[in-house]
Amino acid sequence: MEEQATSSTVPASALATPFLGPIELLRHAWRDYTTHLSLYLGIFAVPTVVNILVLVSGQYITLSTTPLFIVANIIGGIITALGVIALLSALSRPEEFTFARAYRVSAERFFPYLWLMIISGFLVLGLTLLFVIPGIIVGVWFSMGLMVFIAEDERGMRALLKSKEYVRGRAWGVFGRSLFIGLLMAVLLGVVSALVAGATFGAGVPASGTSLSVAIVTNLLSLVLTPLLYGYFFGLYRNLRTLHGEVVIDARGTTKAKYVVPAVIGFLLVPIFIGSFFMYAARAGFPLPTGADLNELQRQMNLPVSGPESSLELVPDAPATPAI
């Protein structure tokens, strides 16, 4: 059965509430950001430091240490997810949260958060691969799902369906406000990255060092910008919730197929597309990389290639032993 969303009567107070524009949303987010700056930066500093350490360790990777580097990236991804949940929890009610409580709550909500990301990702991916425009529409509908999960403790499809109800009738406005903050953040990150890359490259720093410098500065800038970005979206969510009124999700209605099928299609099409690409590449006779090519790539990345463990040179086949 489908979880059908129905809303209660819009409260009278909502009739006098305007749909806040992007500048007003940013102004509210900035006010909250500066008021609770130490809490937000302290929470998100944890995944930032971990990610920087992983980036630095990647400069010393060899073939023998590749598995450890993969594990480090997985751990970094988990810590980043915990940091996002902790930050969002603090943004929802900053007066009630401390650093410790935020991470305690994030540990309790990690798996529901992961499930929500999987569901929404599959739904949007499935429709985007089939028809681009419906995928964008579904992405806008479900854009408040994470905020609903954090603020109202709704999980899975319930959070996504509530998000759709909040966005109903204002999808273009939500899309425009999301595009505004996305472009703003992209421009800031792009300009700073270009300046750092130009400065380091101009100083004669090798390409690998320049890339590392840009990545570190980008992570540090993200530490500063991410609380403001999520605060902006929390403000948008609160505004939509006030305008729409309380939403009640009932486990009644038609089948869930129209939500589940696109997710399944998205899950199936990705490996199908990847497999088709490699099959086409093989049939077209595209050259595969040789051991010398991989060694040259290692040299360009300043990775050691001299030792027996790190060398990727192809060893010629040993001559066949004559039969006795």
N, C-alpha and C positions, 0 to 999 in steps of 0.2 A: 504494500500500500504506500502511496505517496504521502509525504508529510506536507499537507496543504497549508499555506499561510493565509491567515485572515487577520485583519487589524481591527482594533476597537475604534470607537469614535474618537476623532481628533479632539484633544482638549482645547478649550477656548483660548488658553494662553498661546497655543501654537498659531492661531490665526493672526496674531500680532507679531509673530517672529519672522524676520526676513530670512531669505536664503542668502547666507553670507557669501560675499565674493572672495576671490583668492587673496586679495590684499588684506582684507579684514581677517580672514582665517590665519594668514601669516602673522599678522599683528598679534592676535590672541596667542598663537603658538610661541611667538617670541617672548611675550610677557611671562608665560608659564615657564619657558625655557630658562630665562634669566633668574626667575624666582627659585627654581629647584636645580640650578646648574650643577652643583657639586654632586647631588644624588644621581642625576642622569649620566654625567660623565664618569663617575665612579663605577656605575653599573656596567656601562659599555666599554670601559677601559679594559676589562678582563678579556673579552674576545679580541679586542684590538691588539693587545700585547701578545696574545697567543698567535694570532695570524702573522704578526711581524716576525716572531721567532721562527715560525714555519717558513716564511719567505727567506729569511737569512740562512736557515739550515739547507734550503734548496740549492744554495750556491756551492755546497760541498758534497752534493749527491754523487755517488758512483753506482755502478751496477749492483754492487754488493749491498749498498745501503738503500736501494730503491724501495724495498718492502717497508723499511722503517719510515721512509718519507711518505709513503702512501698511508700508513697507519697514522702518522702525525697529521696529515691532511684530514683524515676522517675525524680524529679527535678535535681538530680545530673547527670542523664543521658542526660538530655536536655542541661545543662550547659557544660557538656563534649563535646557534639556535637558542640555547639556554639564555644567552645574553639578550637576544631579541625579546624573548618572553618576559624576562625580568624587567627590561626597559619598558615594554608596553604595560606591564602590570603597574609599575610605578607611575607611568603617565596617566593611567586610568584614575588613580586616587593617590596623588603624591603625598598628601598629608598623612596617609595611613601606612606608607611603606618606608622601610629602611633598606639598606644594601642587603643585609642578611635575609630579611623577610622576602625581598624580591626574588632572590635566587632560590630560596626554599620553595616559593610558589612555582617558580619556573621548572624546578625538578619534578614537582607534582603534575605539571601540565605538559610535560615534554611530549609524551606519546599522543595525547589528544591533539596537540599542535601539529605533530608530524602527520597524523591521519588527515587533519584538515588540509594541510598543504598538498598531500597526495591527491585527495578528492578534487580540490579546486584546480590543481595543476592538470590532472587528467581531463577534467571537463573542458577547460579552456583549450588545452592542446588538441583534444579530439575535434572540437568544432573549428579550430583555427586551421588544422590540416585539411579538413573537409571543405569548409567555406570560411574565408578569412573574416568577413564582416560579422557573421554570427559569433565567431570566436571573440572578437573585440567586444561585442554586445554583452556576452556572458561574462567576460572579464570585468566590465563595468558593473554589471549586476552584483557580482560576488566580491567587489573590491572592498566592501566593508565587513566581510566575513571574519577577518582576523580581529577587528575591533569588537565585533559582536561576541566572539569567543572569549576575549579577554574581559570585557566589561560586563557581560551578561552570563558568562559561563555556559553558553550554548555550544554544542559540539557537532562536528560533522555536517551533514546536510541541513540540520536545523539552523546552524549559524549562517550557512550560505543562503538558505531560503529567507531568513530574516533580513539579511543584507539586501536581497532582491526587493523585498517589500519596502525597505527604507529608501532605496534608490528609485522605486517606481514613480514615474512621472517627472523625474529630474535627472534622467540618465545623461542627457547632453550636458547639463550643468556639472554633474559629477565628473564626466569625462574631461570637460574643459578645465576644471579646477585641478584635476590630477595631472593633466598635461602641463599646466602652468608650473606646478612645483617640480615636476619631473625635469622639464627643460631648464628650470633655474638651477637645480642641483647638478645637472649634466654640464651646464656652462661653467659653473664654479669649479667642478672637478677637472673639466677639460682645460680651462685656462691655467690652473695651478699646475697640472701635470705637464702642460707644454712649457711653462716657465722653468720648472725643475729640470725637465729633459734638456732644454736649451742650455741652461746654466752648467749642468754636469757634463754634457757632451762638449760644450765650448771649453771646459776646463781640461779636456783630454781624458776624461774618464772612459774606460772601455764600455762597450755596448751593454755587457752584462751588469756592470756597476750602475750605468744609467737607468736600466730597467728596474734594478733593485731600489734605487733611490726614488724613482717615480712611484713604485708600489708602496714603499714605506710612507712617503708623504701622502699618498692617496688614502691609505689606511688611517693616518692621523687626522686628515681632514674629514674622513667619514665619521670618526669618533666625535667630532664637533658637530657635524651636520645631521647625523642620523637621529638624535633626539628631537631636533627641530622638525625634521621630515615626518617622523611618526606623530609628533605633537600636532602638526598640521592636519594629518589624516584623522586623528582623534577628534579634533575640533570639527572637522567635516562630518564625522559620524554623529557626534552629539547634536549638531545642528539638524541633520536629517532625522534623527530620532525625535527631536522636539517637534519638527514640522509634521512628521507622519503620525505621531502618537504611538502608543504601545502596540506591539505586534504579538499576536498569539499564534503559535505553531501547533496545529492539531495533526495527529497521526491518522488522518483520514483523507480520502480522495482517490484519484486514479493511480495507475501504476507508476513506479519510479523509473520506468524504462527510458523516458525522455531525458532523464538526468544521467542514468547509468550507462546507456548505450554509447553516448559520445565519449565517456571516460574509457570504456573498453576499446573503442575504436582508436582513440589516441594512444592507448597502451600498445595496441597491436600494430599500428601504422609505423611507429618509430623504428622497431627492429626490422619491419618489412622494407622500409625505405633505405635503412642502412645496409641491409643484406642485398637489396637490389643494386645499390650503388657499387658495392664491391664486386658483385657478379658482373655488372657492366664493365667495370674497370678491368677485371680479369679477361673478359671476352675481347675487349678492345686492345688488349696487349699493352696496357700501361706499364712502364718499367717499375719494378719493385726496388726499394732501397737495398744497396749492397752493404757489406761490412765496412768498406771504405767510405761510403756515404755517411754511415752512422758515426764513424770515427771523425770525419770532418765536422759533422754537426756537434760532436762533443768538444772539438777544439774551438769552434765558434762560441760555444757556451762556457769556455774556460773550464771544462771538466777534464780530469786526468784520464789519459788514454794509454799510458805507458805500461802499467802493470798487467799481469796476466788476467786479473779479475775484471779490470776495466776495459781492456782492449776488445774491440769488436771485429778485428781483422779476420777475414775468412781464412781458415787453415786449409791448404790444398789437401785433397784426398791422398792418403798414404798409398804407395804402390801396392798392388795386389801381391800377396805372397804366392809364389809358384807352388802348385800342387806337387806333393812328393809321391 
